[in-house]
Amino acid sequence: MDLRYTVAALLSLTLFACGGLEPTSPDDGDPQETDETSGDTSTGNSTGSGGNPSSSGGSGGTASCTNVRPTGTEWDEATCDEWASDSEECDEAWMVDGDYCNESCGRCTPGNDGTGAGPGNGTGGGPAQPSDQFVGNITTGYQNAIDTNGFTFSQYWDQITPENAGKWGSVQQSPGGSFNWSSLDAIYDYTERNNLIFKQHAFVWGTQQPSGTPTQDQLINWIRSFCERYPNTKLIDVVNEPPPHTTPNYTDNIGGGTNGDWAWITNTFKWARQYCPGAVLILNDYNNIEWPDENQHFIDIVNTVLSDGGPIDAVGAQAHDLDHANMTPERVTMLLSKIHDDTGLPVYITEMDMSYTDDQAQLTAYQSYFPLFRASPHVRGITIWGWIYGSTWSQAPSSGLMRDGSPRPAMTWLMEEIGR
């Protein structure tokens, strides 16, 4: 169904519930991540029926404004302006510059667990994005350590991504074998006890997968089993590093379409929405906010999947290449805005690291890029990829923020920036 007609049909319901509309040169790049050694809460949820950005939802919850612009829809400029002008409260809550609410042509939607429309696409609507911009980190090493080296994770970070424990091959060595949930259980339980956001990394990736060639049923079983076990998962890297970066060896078994219609990606997102309806579903990649050609290729994949009904809720930018000698904040700002503007989706910085042996160089890099992300209206959360020096990803060996039992200057500055 054409989204314009769906939105028009539900507009009156939205206005009634919310009082108006809300805004809602290439290099070779970093290698993939193999060998990463070193609103009110109430009944009902924000997932909707109807499977598009204007899906209706359940009951309960408190209305709030979410920056969501339905994708694949050409908005009438005058109508957009008229709708936005009806929502002064939304303008006050979301306007970043004078026209931000109007340019987004967004809507007022429910709180994280409330009633009403979901911002996702595809089967079952989608969940609300986290209401506050988080700053998180990952577990440490193959030991999947959380509190480590004398430091308490929850004292510094409000979101956890498992570095390795959430990859399919870490949980199930062979696609027909038994699941080993022990590491993920410990990480998930820690987030529940400490009220942290749990982000899953990742359902489908071209490496660290089970042996052999998994079938469609085996992939669905993996997704379903995870979602049933960890129902409070807030964000998921559903597909990680799509071609040309990595290609799973079972794409033909789940729809095919690599370098074409990307049906295997669309299908994976639909299964993730079916079994994890409360999670924000992310397509995650590297170099997409650093290098223009990779930025455009990524945007093309996202828009193809969205046009085919794939429920991508947000895009992930790993941000590993920020410490590249040719990188500039101006380029990153431009490509970050382009991803958002061309897809209509919010952005998560998913794997940020700054690898410098020199403390001052690392501090300068953080001071160049971290405020850029924090101030961006497009960025909903930032995950730093490792914090213990000597135990970070092998491609960024000097990115740790704690060295020899003490915070490096970048860590001290970072904690002051986020008030921790």
C-alpha positions in Angstrom: 0.0 0.0 0.0 1.2 3.5 -0.8 2.5 5.1 2.5 1.0 8.4 1.5 -2.5 7.0 1.7 -1.8 5.1 4.9 -0.5 8.2 6.6 -3.4 10.3 5.4 -5.9 7.7 6.6 -4.4 7.6 10.1 -3.6 11.3 10.4 -6.8 12.1 12.3 -6.1 9.4 14.8 -2.6 10.6 15.3 -3.7 14.2 15.9 -6.3 13.1 18.3 -3.8 11.0 20.4 -1.0 13.5 20.3 -2.3 16.9 19.7 -0.5 17.4 16.4 2.5 16.1 14.5 6.0 15.6 15.8 9.3 15.5 14.3 10.2 12.9 14.8 38.4 8.7 -1.7 38.1 5.7 -0.8 40.5 3.5 1.1 40.4 -0.2 1.7 38.6 0.4 5.0 39.0 -1.3 8.3 39.0 -5.1 8.3 35.9 -6.8 9.6 35.7 -7.6 13.3 37.2 -11.1 13.2 39.7 -11.6 16.1 38.4 -8.9 18.4 40.5 -10.2 21.2 42.3 -7.5 22.4 8.1 7.5 28.0 6.3 5.7 30.9 6.4 2.0 31.1 3.0 0.4 31.1 1.1 -2.4 29.5 1.0 -2.4 25.8 3.9 -1.8 23.6 4.9 0.5 20.7 5.0 -2.2 18.1 2.1 -1.9 15.8 0.0 -3.9 13.4 0.0 -3.0 9.8 3.7 -3.1 9.1 4.5 0.5 8.1 5.6 3.7 9.8 2.0 4.6 10.5 1.0 1.3 12.1 -1.4 1.5 15.0 -0.3 0.1 18.3 -1.6 -1.4 21.5 -2.7 0.2 24.7 -1.1 2.1 27.6 2.0 4.3 27.7 2.6 8.1 27.6 2.7 10.0 24.3 6.0 11.5 23.4 7.6 13.0 20.3 9.8 10.8 18.2 11.9 11.9 15.2 10.6 9.6 12.6 10.1 10.5 8.9 8.4 7.8 6.9 10.7 6.6 4.2 9.8 6.2 0.5 7.2 8.9 0.8 7.1 12.2 -1.1 5.6 14.8 1.3 3.7 17.8 0.0 5.7 20.8 1.3 2.6 22.9 2.2 0.9 20.0 3.9 4.0 19.2 5.9 4.3 22.8 7.0 0.6 22.9 7.9 0.8 19.7 10.0 3.9 20.8 11.8 2.4 24.2 12.7 -0.3 22.4 14.6 2.1 21.0 17.1 3.8 23.8 19.1 4.6 21.4 21.9 6.4 19.1 19.4 8.3 22.1 18.0 9.5 23.0 21.4 10.6 19.5 22.2 12.3 18.6 18.9 13.2 21.8 17.0 17.0 22.0 16.6 17.0 24.7 14.1 14.1 26.8 12.9 12.7 24.3 10.4 13.8 21.0 11.8 10.3 19.8 12.7 9.0 20.9 9.4 11.8 19.4 7.4 11.4 16.1 9.1 7.7 16.1 8.6 7.4 13.8 11.4 4.6 12.7 13.8 3.7 12.5 17.4 4.0 8.9 18.5 3.7 7.1 21.9 6.3 6.6 24.5 8.6 3.6 24.5 5.9 1.3 25.8 2.9 3.3 24.8 0.0 3.1 22.4 -0.1 4.3 18.8 2.0 4.3 15.7 5.4 2.7 15.5 8.2 4.3 13.5 9.4 1.0 11.9 8.7 -0.3 8.4 7.6 -3.8 7.5 5.7 -6.5 9.3 4.4 -5.4 12.7 5.4 -1.8 12.8 8.3 -0.8 14.9 9.4 0.3 18.4 10.2 3.8 19.6 13.9 4.8 19.6 15.5 5.3 23.0 14.3 8.6 24.4 17.8 9.8 25.5 21.1 9.6 23.6 23.1 6.9 25.4 26.9 6.5 25.6 27.8 2.8 25.9 30.6 0.4 25.5 31.4 -3.3 24.9 32.4 -6.3 26.9 36.1 -6.9 27.2 37.8 -9.7 25.2 36.7 -13.3 24.6 36.2 -13.6 28.3 33.2 -11.3 27.8 34.2 -9.4 30.9 31.9 -6.6 32.1 33.2 -5.3 35.5 37.0 -5.7 34.8 40.4 -4.5 35.8 39.0 -3.1 39.0 36.4 -0.9 37.2 32.6 -1.2 37.4 31.1 -0.9 33.9 27.8 0.6 35.0 29.6 3.5 36.7 30.7 4.8 33.3 28.4 3.5 30.6 24.6 3.2 30.2 24.5 0.6 27.3 26.3 -2.7 26.6 27.0 -4.4 23.3 28.6 -7.9 23.6 31.8 -7.7 21.6 31.8 -11.4 20.6 29.2 -13.3 22.8 26.2 -12.3 20.6 27.5 -13.5 17.3 25.8 -16.6 16.0 29.0 -18.6 15.8 29.7 -17.8 19.5 26.3 -19.2 20.6 25.9 -22.1 18.2 29.0 -23.7 16.7 27.1 -25.7 14.1 23.7 -24.6 12.9 22.0 -27.8 14.0 23.8 -28.0 17.3 22.9 -26.9 20.8 22.9 -23.3 21.9 25.4 -22.1 24.5 23.8 -19.1 26.1 26.0 -18.8 29.2 28.0 -15.7 28.2 25.0 -13.8 26.8 22.9 -14.7 29.9 25.5 -13.1 32.1 25.6 -9.9 30.0 21.9 -9.6 29.6 21.3 -10.2 33.4 23.8 -7.5 34.2 21.9 -5.0 32.1 18.6 -6.0 33.7 20.1 -5.6 37.3 21.8 -2.3 36.5 19.1 -0.7 34.2 21.4 -0.6 31.2 20.4 -0.8 27.5 21.2 -4.2 25.9 22.2 -4.1 22.3 22.6 -7.3 20.3 25.5 -7.7 17.9 24.7 -9.4 15.5 22.2 -11.8 13.9 23.7 -12.2 10.4 27.3 -11.5 9.5 29.7 -12.9 6.9 32.0 -14.2 9.6 31.9 -15.8 13.1 28.9 -17.8 11.9 28.2 -21.5 12.6 30.1 -24.0 10.5 28.7 -25.3 7.2 25.9 -23.6 5.3 22.9 -22.8 7.5 19.4 -23.1 6.1 16.6 -20.7 6.3 14.9 -22.7 9.1 18.2 -22.7 11.1 18.6 -18.9 10.8 15.0 -18.3 11.8 15.5 -20.7 14.8 18.5 -18.7 15.9 16.6 -15.4 15.7 13.5 -16.8 17.4 15.5 -18.5 20.2 17.4 -15.3 20.9 14.3 -13.1 21.0 12.4 -15.5 23.3 15.3 -15.6 25.7 16.2 -11.9 25.8 12.8 -10.1 25.4 14.1 -6.7 26.8 16.7 -6.3 24.0 16.4 -2.7 22.9 18.6 -2.6 19.8 19.8 -5.3 17.3 22.5 -5.2 14.6 20.3 -7.4 12.4 22.7 -7.6 9.5 26.4 -6.6 10.0 28.8 -5.4 7.3 26.8 -6.2 4.1 28.6 -6.7 0.8 31.1 -5.8 -0.4 32.5 -6.0 3.1 31.3 -9.5 4.1 28.9 -12.0 2.6 27.4 -14.9 4.5 27.8 -18.2 2.6 24.1 -18.9 3.0 22.5 -15.9 1.3 21.0 -18.1 -1.4 19.2 -20.1 1.3 17.5 -17.0 2.7 16.3 -15.2 -0.5 19.5 -14.4 -2.5 19.8 -11.0 -4.1 23.3 -10.1 -3.2 24.4 -7.1 -5.3 20.8 -6.9 -6.6 17.5 -6.6 -4.7 19.1 -7.7 -1.4 16.2 -10.0 -0.6 18.3 -11.9 2.0 18.7 -8.7 4.0 15.0 -7.8 3.6 14.0 -11.3 4.8 16.3 -11.2 7.8 14.9 -7.9 9.0 11.3 -9.3 8.6 12.2 -12.3 10.7 13.8 -10.1 13.3 10.7 -7.9 13.5 8.5 -10.9 13.8 10.3 -12.4 16.8 11.8 -9.3 18.4 9.0 -6.7 17.8 10.2 -4.5 20.7 13.8 -3.9 19.4 15.1 -1.2 17.2 16.4 -3.0 14.1 19.7 -1.8 12.7 21.7 -2.3 9.5 25.3 -1.8 10.6 28.4 -1.1 8.5 31.8 0.6 8.5 33.2 3.4 6.4 29.7 4.8 5.7 30.3 8.1 7.4 33.9 8.4 6.4 34.2 7.7 2.6 31.7 9.1 0.0 31.5 6.1 -2.3 30.8 3.6 0.6 28.3 6.1 2.0 26.3 6.0 -1.2 26.5 2.3 -1.6 25.2 1.8 1.9 22.4 4.2 1.3 21.4 2.4 -1.8 21.2 -0.9 0.1 19.1 0.7 2.8 16.6 2.2 0.5 16.2 -0.9 -1.6 15.4 -3.0 1.5 13.0 -0.3 2.8 11.2 -0.1 -0.6 10.7 -3.9 -0.4 9.2 -3.8 3.1 12.3 -4.6 5.1 11.7 -3.0 8.6 15.0 -1.2 9.1 14.5 1.2 12.0 17.9 2.8 12.1 21.4 2.7 10.5 24.6 1.9 12.3 27.9 3.7 11.5 30.8 1.9 13.1 33.1 4.9 12.9 36.4 3.0 13.1 38.1 5.2 10.5 37.8 8.5 12.4 41.5 8.3 13.3 42.5 8.0 9.7 45.0 10.7 8.7 42.7 12.0 5.9 39.6 12.2 8.0 38.0 15.5 8.9 35.0 16.5 11.0 33.5 18.4 8.1 33.4 15.3 5.9 32.0 13.1 8.7 29.3 15.8 9.4 28.4 15.9 5.7 28.2 12.1 5.2 26.3 11.6 8.5 23.7 14.1 7.4 23.5 12.5 4.0 22.7 9.0 5.4 19.9 10.5 7.5 18.5 12.7 4.8 18.6 10.1 2.0 17.1 7.3 4.1 15.0 9.2 6.7 16.4 7.0 9.4 18.2 7.8 12.7 21.8 6.9 13.1 23.6 5.0 15.8 27.4 5.3 16.2 28.1 1.6 16.9 31.8 0.9 17.2 33.7 4.2 17.9 37.4 3.8 18.7 40.4 6.2 18.6 43.6 4.3 18.5 46.5 6.6 19.6 49.4 5.7 21.9 49.8 9.4 22.6 47.3 10.6 25.2 47.1 14.1 23.8 46.4 12.9 20.3 43.6 10.7 21.5 42.1 13.5 23.6 42.2 15.8 20.6 40.5 13.2 18.4 37.7 12.7 21.0 37.2 16.4 21.3 36.9 16.7 17.5 34.3 13.9 17.0 32.4 13.1 20.2 30.7 16.6 20.5 29.9 16.3 16.8 27.9 13.1 17.4 26.4 14.4 20.7 25.1 17.5 19.0 23.7 15.9 15.9 19.9 15.6 15.8 20.4 12.4 13.7 22.4 10.4 16.3 20.4 8.5 18.9 23.3 6.7 20.7 27.0 6.2 20.7 28.8 2.9 21.5 32.6 3.0 22.1 34.3 -0.1 21.0 36.5 -1.0 24.0 37.8 0.8 27.1 40.6 -1.2 28.6 44.0 -0.5 27.1 45.6 -3.6 25.8 42.3 -5.5 25.6 40.6 -3.7 22.7 40.0 -4.9 19.1 43.2 -5.9 17.4 42.8 -3.4 14.6 42.7 -0.5 17.2 45.2 -1.7 19.8 45.8 1.7 21.4 42.2 2.8 21.7 41.6 1.9 25.3 40.5 4.6 27.7 41.8 3.1 30.9 45.5 2.4 31.1 47.5 1.0 33.9 44.6 1.3 36.3 43.9 5.0 35.6 41.8 7.0 33.1 43.6 8.5 30.1 42.9 12.2 29.5 40.3 11.3 26.9 38.4 9.2 29.4 38.5 12.0 32.0 37.2 14.5 29.5 34.6 12.1 28.2 33.2 11.5 31.7 33.0 15.2 32.3 31.2 15.7 29.0 28.5 13.1 29.9 28.3 14.0 33.6 29.6 10.7 35.1 
